[in-house]
Amino acid sequence: MNPSRSLRSWLDWLRVADRLKTVSRPVDQVYELAAVVHRLDGAAAVLFKHPGGGSVPVVAGTCSRREDFAVALGTDVPGIFGRFTECQAHPRAPRLLPPGTAPAQEICHTSGVDLLQLFPIPTHHEKDAGPCITAGVCIVRDAATGWHNLSIHRLQVVGPDRLTVLLLPRHTWHEFVAAEKAGRPLEIAIAVGLGPLLLLASQATTAPGVSEYGIAAAMLGDTPLDLARGISVDIQIPAQAEIIIEGRLLPGVREPEGPFGEFRKYYGPRSLRPVVAVTAITHRRDPIWQTILPAGMEHLLLGAIPKEAHMLGVIRHTVPTVCAVHLTPGGACRYHAVVQLRKGQEGEARAAALAAFAAHADVKQVVVVDDDVNIFDPQEVEWAVATRVRADRDIFFVPGGARASADPSVADGSATAMGIDATVPIEGRVGRDGEPGAFERIRIPGAARVRLEEYLDRE
């Protein structure tokens, strides 16, 4: 069975892999919990047994390395793109469970709901406006077609049964606007406590009518994706979730939301945002609250991997020899990209960079490298720029090429994008009479096979 079927099965895998740390002492859910998660970011997940001195544990950092997503997808790191793209192209049908059988609905609350009394919802950053739900997958249903859309939005707790939500102009926003124009609320379910694949699928770039549930079901392979019907909303919810918050997005209502520390490591501003009125909460008998540290590696990778897969497909339409794409952590996994290319002729690198700008509006710097460069190693990429780039020839600019609305440096909505061709010139690859070419990399035969324990003396 796929270890990503549920949060609990994934935590079991993390324990076996020695990737889960536990904290038994009480920690303050305001800042202190986030501080511990930050110190372990990228190294291990952490389970807090008694946050705020309560009995509901909190887990964070469950997928903070690419290797984690590779395991969940049943592949290796280079295979993530292909596996994700395959599942997006060939979704599978989930399985709907009979009423009363979903673990996520073992306990139901339909009156007197108080989110902060039920769950230890953290406040992460110094100037955050308050506790926020950061690992909640928001599920809405199109009333006309029954299509379910999944996405992650920041949700600020502003009352016992009230949330403000940042909706960007994507599928959930369009569903809400349509409902608001009709004068009716939009039903919503928020699933907290999920395995990596449902979180990852929720970030897929899909056409309207294609549900991320089908993508997640394909990712799980032979393990079924179980759904159940909500108890107060006509929405199908993940049956293996830890917690489900059901509610309605209210038409014509806006309340203050923010500031909030975002992926770009700056605060998002305080603004008037749509409001969710909670109608019911269901959860397992002993639920685990899941949080994602904003701007941590889990947050960045969840956003990056689906975007990289989308960009790879778009760029390959222009340059079929492109091998891989990496949105770098230093670029907030959004603004800087490295494109790996098996170059066959001059001009392909520039064409690949231009296609990358077209594929993702937020990208404002693209470095194109040869296939001998590990695009996930920043030293390798910098080395390629240092030794293969001539600035007057290989760096070019695209006015208005970057259109990142969340980038604080793009005040007027667009900015000049920069492309860097860090590939080897075709004529520089081959030497004469057996001599190495000017750009032939040095190599020590057998170095990769050396096992140091066979050589070093034991102390």
MARDOKE-826087 format. One record per residue (C-alpha): x negated, y, z negated; residue in three letters. Coordinates in steps of 0.5 Angstrom, whole numbers, padded with zeros to 4 digits, always signed. Example, Ala and Ser with C-alpha at 12.3 -4.5 7.8 and 13.67 -1.06 7.14 Angstrom:
<sites>
-0025-0009-0016Ala;-0027-0002-0014Ser;
</sites>
This chain:
<sites>
+0000+0000+0000Met;-0003+0007+0002Asn;-0005+0010-0005Pro;-0002+0017-0002Ser;+0005+0014-0003Arg;+0006+0018-0009Ser;+0002+0023-0014Leu;+0001+0017-0019Arg;-0001+0012-0014Ser;-0006+0017-0012Trp;-0008+0019-0019Leu;-0010+0011-0020Asp;-0014+0011-0014Trp;-0018+0018-0016Leu;-0019+0014-0023Arg;-0022+0008-0019Val;-0026+0013-0015Ala;-0029+0016-0021Asp;-0026+0023-0019Arg;-0021+0024-0024Leu;-0023+0028-0031Lys;-0018+0028-0037Thr;-0017+0034-0042Val;-0014+0031-0048Ser;-0015+0038-0052Arg;-0009+0043-0052Pro;-0011+0049-0047Val;-0008+0055-0045Asp;-0004+0055-0039Gln;-0005+0062-0038Val;-0012+0063-0035Tyr;-0016+0057-0039Glu;-0013+0052-0035Leu;-0015+0055-0028Ala;-0022+0056-0031Ala;-0023+0049-0032Val;-0020+0047-0025Val;-0025+0052-0022His;-0031+0049-0026Arg;-0029+0042-0023Leu;-0027+0045-0016Asp;-0029+0040-0010Gly;-0032+0035-0015Ala;-0026+0032-0019Ala;-0019+0033-0020Ala;-0017+0034-0027Val;-0011+0032-0031Leu;-0009+0036-0037Phe;-0005+0032-0042Lys;-0003+0037-0047His;-0003+0044-0044Pro;+0000+0049-0048Gly;+0000+0044-0054Gly;+0006+0041-0050Gly;+0008+0034-0048Ser;+0008+0035-0040Val;+0001+0034-0037Pro;-0001+0038-0031Val;-0006+0036-0026Val;-0010+0040-0021Ala;-0015+0039-0015Gly;-0012+0032-0013Thr;-0015+0033-0006Cys;-0021+0038-0006Ser;-0026+0034-0001Arg;-0025+0032+0006Arg;-0027+0025+0004Glu;-0020+0025+0000Asp;-0016+0027+0006Phe;-0020+0022+0010Ala;-0018+0016+0005Val;-0011+0018+0005Ala;-0010+0018+0012Leu;-0014+0011+0013Gly;-0020+0014+0017Thr;-0027+0017+0016Asp;-0028+0025+0016Val;-0029+0025+0024Pro;-0023+0021+0025Gly;-0018+0026+0021Ile;-0017+0030+0027Phe;-0015+0024+0031Gly;-0011+0021+0026Arg;-0007+0028+0024Phe;-0006+0029+0032Thr;-0003+0022+0033Glu;+0002+0022+0027Cys;+0004+0029+0029Gln;+0005+0026+0036Ala;+0009+0020+0034His;+0013+0021+0028Pro;+0017+0016+0024Arg;+0023+0015+0021Ala;+0023+0016+0013Pro;+0028+0011+0009Arg;+0034+0014+0005Leu;+0035+0011-0001Leu;+0041+0009-0004Pro;+0044+0014-0010Pro;+0041+0013-0017Gly;+0035+0010-0015Thr;+0030+0015-0014Ala;+0025+0016-0019Pro;+0025+0023-0018Ala;+0032+0024-0020Gln;+0031+0019-0027Glu;+0033+0026-0031Ile;+0038+0031-0029Cys;+0039+0038-0031His;+0045+0042-0028Thr;+0046+0047-0034Ser;+0042+0051-0039Gly;+0036+0050-0034Val;+0030+0054-0037Asp;+0023+0052-0032Leu;+0018+0055-0037Leu;+0021+0051-0043Gln;+0021+0045-0039Leu;+0014+0045-0035Phe;+0008+0048-0037Pro;+0007+0053-0031Ile;+0000+0056-0030Pro;-0002+0063-0029Thr;-0008+0063-0025His;-0011+0069-0024His;-0013+0076-0029Glu;-0008+0080-0025Lys;-0003+0075-0023Asp;+0004+0078-0025Ala;+0006+0071-0028Gly;+0007+0064-0028Pro;+0007+0061-0021Cys;+0009+0055-0017Ile;+0003+0053-0012Thr;+0004+0046-0011Ala;+0011+0046-0009Gly;+0014+0044-0002Val;+0020+0048+0000Cys;+0025+0044+0004Ile;+0030+0047+0008Val;+0036+0044+0012Arg;+0038+0047+0019Asp;+0046+0047+0018Ala;+0047+0046+0025Ala;+0042+0040+0027Thr;+0041+0037+0020Gly;+0033+0038+0021Trp;+0029+0039+0015His;+0023+0043+0015Asn;+0018+0043+0010Leu;+0013+0048+0008Ser;+0009+0051+0002Ile;+0010+0058-0001His;+0008+0062-0007Arg;+0014+0062-0012Leu;+0014+0066-0018Gln;+0018+0065-0024Val;+0022+0071-0026Val;+0027+0068-0030Gly;+0029+0062-0034Pro;+0033+0059-0027Asp;+0030+0065-0022Arg;+0024+0065-0017Leu;+0022+0070-0012Thr;+0019+0067-0006Val;+0014+0070-0001Leu;+0017+0068+0006Leu;+0012+0069+0012Leu;+0016+0069+0019Pro;+0016+0062+0020Arg;+0021+0056+0020His;+0024+0057+0013Thr;+0024+0065+0014Trp;+0028+0064+0020His;+0033+0059+0017Glu;+0034+0064+0011Phe;+0035+0070+0016Val;+0040+0066+0020Ala;+0044+0064+0014Ala;+0043+0071+0011Glu;+0046+0074+0017Lys;+0052+0069+0016Ala;+0053+0072+0009Gly;+0051+0065+0006Arg;+0046+0063+0002Pro;+0041+0058+0004Leu;+0040+0051+0000Glu;+0033+0050-0002Ile;+0029+0044-0005Ala;+0022+0045-0008Ile;+0018+0038-0009Ala;+0013+0038-0014Val;+0008+0033-0016Gly;+0007+0029-0009Leu;+0001+0025-0006Gly;-0004+0028-0001Pro;+0000+0026+0006Leu;+0006+0030+0004Leu;+0003+0036+0002Leu;-0002+0036+0008Leu;+0004+0034+0013Ala;+0008+0040+0010Ser;+0002+0045+0013Gln;+0003+0042+0020Ala;+0004+0046+0026Thr;+0011+0044+0029Thr;+0016+0046+0034Ala;+0023+0047+0031Pro;+0027+0041+0030Gly;+0021+0037+0029Val;+0021+0035+0021Ser;+0015+0034+0017Glu;+0018+0028+0014Tyr;+0017+0024+0020Gly;+0009+0026+0021Ile;+0008+0024+0013Ala;+0012+0018+0015Ala;+0007+0016+0021Ala;+0001+0018+0016Met;+0003+0013+0011Leu;+0003+0007+0016Gly;+0007+0001+0014Asp;+0008+0004+0007Thr;+0015+0007+0008Pro;+0017+0015+0006Leu;+0023+0014+0001Asp;+0028+0020+0001Leu;+0034+0021-0003Ala;+0040+0026-0003Arg;+0039+0032-0007Gly;+0045+0033-0013Ile;+0047+0040-0012Ser;+0044+0041-0005Val;+0045+0038+0002Asp;+0038+0036+0003Ile;+0034+0030+0003Gln;+0028+0030-0002Ile;+0022+0026-0003Pro;+0024+0020-0008Ala;+0017+0019-0011Gln;+0016+0026-0013Ala;+0015+0028-0020Glu;+0020+0034-0020Ile;+0025+0037-0016Ile;+0028+0044-0017Ile;+0034+0045-0013Glu;+0037+0052-0011Gly;+0039+0057-0006Arg;+0036+0063-0003Leu;+0041+0069-0004Leu;+0043+0073+0002Pro;+0042+0080+0001Gly;+0038+0080-0006Val;+0030+0082-0006Arg;+0026+0082-0013Glu;+0019+0084-0014Pro;+0014+0079-0013Glu;+0006+0079-0014Gly;+0001+0081-0015Pro;-0002+0074-0014Phe;-0009+0071-0013Gly;-0009+0069-0005Glu;-0013+0064-0001Phe;-0018+0070+0001Arg;-0020+0071-0006Lys;-0016+0078-0006Tyr;-0009+0079-0009Tyr;-0003+0080-0005Gly;+0001+0086-0007Pro;+0007+0087-0011Arg;+0013+0087-0006Ser;+0020+0086-0006Leu;+0022+0078-0004Arg;+0027+0074-0003Pro;+0030+0070-0009Val;+0032+0063-0011Val;+0037+0062-0016Ala;+0036+0055-0019Val;+0042+0050-0019Thr;+0039+0044-0022Ala;+0033+0040-0024Ile;+0031+0033-0023Thr;+0025+0029-0025His;+0022+0023-0027Arg;+0022+0021-0035Arg;+0015+0023-0036Asp;+0014+0028-0031Pro;+0007+0031-0029Ile;+0007+0038-0027Trp;+0002+0039-0021Gln;-0001+0046-0019Thr;-0006+0048-0014Ile;-0011+0053-0016Leu;-0010+0059-0011Pro;-0017+0060-0007Ala;-0020+0053-0009Gly;-0022+0048-0004Met;-0015+0044-0005Glu;-0012+0050-0003His;-0016+0052+0003Leu;-0017+0045+0006Leu;-0009+0044+0006Leu;-0009+0050+0010Gly;-0015+0048+0014Ala;-0014+0041+0017Ile;-0008+0042+0020Pro;-0010+0049+0024Lys;-0016+0045+0026Glu;-0013+0040+0029Ala;-0008+0045+0033His;-0014+0049+0035Met;-0018+0043+0037Leu;-0012+0041+0042Gly;-0011+0048+0045Val;-0018+0049+0046Ile;-0019+0042+0049Arg;-0014+0044+0055His;-0019+0050+0057Thr;-0026+0046+0055Val;-0024+0038+0055Pro;-0032+0037+0052Thr;-0030+0040+0046Val;-0031+0035+0040Cys;-0029+0038+0034Ala;-0027+0045+0030Val;-0028+0047+0023His;-0025+0053+0019Leu;-0031+0055+0014Thr;-0030+0055+0007Pro;-0034+0062+0007Gly;-0029+0065+0012Gly;-0023+0063+0007Ala;-0022+0057+0012Cys;-0018+0062+0016Arg;-0022+0067+0019Tyr;-0029+0064+0021His;-0029+0058+0026Ala;-0035+0053+0028Val;-0033+0049+0035Val;-0037+0043+0037Gln;-0038+0042+0044Leu;-0042+0037+0049Arg;-0044+0042+0054Lys;-0044+0040+0061Gly;-0045+0047+0064Gln;-0046+0054+0062Glu;-0040+0059+0061Gly;-0037+0053+0057Glu;-0039+0056+0050Ala;-0036+0063+0051Arg;-0029+0060+0054Ala;-0029+0055+0048Ala;-0029+0061+0043Ala;-0024+0065+0047Leu;-0019+0059+0047Ala;-0020+0059+0039Ala;-0018+0066+0039Phe;-0012+0065+0043Ala;-0010+0058+0039Ala;-0011+0062+0032His;-0009+0069+0031Ala;-0013+0070+0024Asp;-0020+0067+0027Val;-0024+0073+0028Lys;-0031+0070+0029Gln;-0033+0063+0033Val;-0039+0060+0033Val;-0040+0055+0038Val;-0045+0050+0037Val;-0048+0043+0041Asp;-0046+0036+0039Asp;-0052+0035+0035Asp;-0050+0040+0030Val;-0046+0038+0024Asn;-0041+0043+0024Ile;-0039+0042+0016Phe;-0046+0044+0014Asp;-0047+0051+0014Pro;-0055+0051+0014Gln;-0054+0047+0020Glu;-0050+0052+0023Val;-0054+0058+0021Glu;-0060+0054+0024Trp;-0057+0054+0031Ala;-0055+0061+0030Val;-0063+0063+0028Ala;-0066+0058+0034Thr;-0061+0058+0039Arg;-0058+0065+0040Val;-0061+0071+0043Arg;-0056+0077+0041Ala;-0056+0081+0047Asp;-0054+0075+0051Arg;-0050+0070+0047Asp;-0046+0075+0042Ile;-0040+0078+0045Phe;-0034+0082+0043Phe;-0026+0081+0044Val;-0023+0088+0042Pro;-0016+0086+0039Gly;-0018+0079+0039Gly;-0016+0078+0031Ala;-0009+0079+0029Arg;-0010+0077+0021Ala;-0004+0080+0017Ser;-0007+0078+0011Ala;-0014+0080+0012Asp;-0015+0086+0008Pro;-0020+0089+0013Ser;-0015+0089+0019Val;-0011+0095+0017Ala;-0008+0096+0023Asp;-0006+0089+0025Gly;-0011+0088+0030Ser;-0019+0088+0030Ala;-0025+0086+0034Thr;-0027+0079+0034Ala;-0034+0076+0035Met;-0036+0070+0039Gly;-0043+0067+0038Ile;-0046+0062+0043Asp;-0051+0058+0039Ala;-0051+0053+0044Thr;-0058+0051+0048Val;-0059+0053+0055Pro;-0058+0047+0060Ile;-0065+0048+0063Glu;-0068+0048+0056Gly;-0066+0041+0054Arg;-0071+0037+0058Val;-0079+0038+0058Gly;-0084+0036+0063Arg;-0088+0029+0064Asp;-0085+0026+0058Gly;-0086+0033+0054Glu;-0081+0035+0049Pro;-0076+0041+0052Gly;-0076+0047+0048Ala;-0070+0046+0044Phe;-0071+0038+0043Glu;-0070+0037+0035Arg;-0076+0034+0031Ile;-0074+0027+0029Arg;-0077+0022+0024Ile;-0076+0015+0027Pro;-0073+0010+0021Gly;-0071+0016+0016Ala;-0064+0015+0016Ala;-0065+0007+0014Arg;-0070+0009+0008Val;-0067+0007+0001Arg;-0071+0011-0004Leu;-0070+0005-0009Glu;-0074+0001-0005Glu;-0080+0005-0005Tyr;-0080+0009-0012Leu;-0083+0006-0018Asp;-0079+0005-0024Arg;-0080+0010-0030Glu;
</sites>
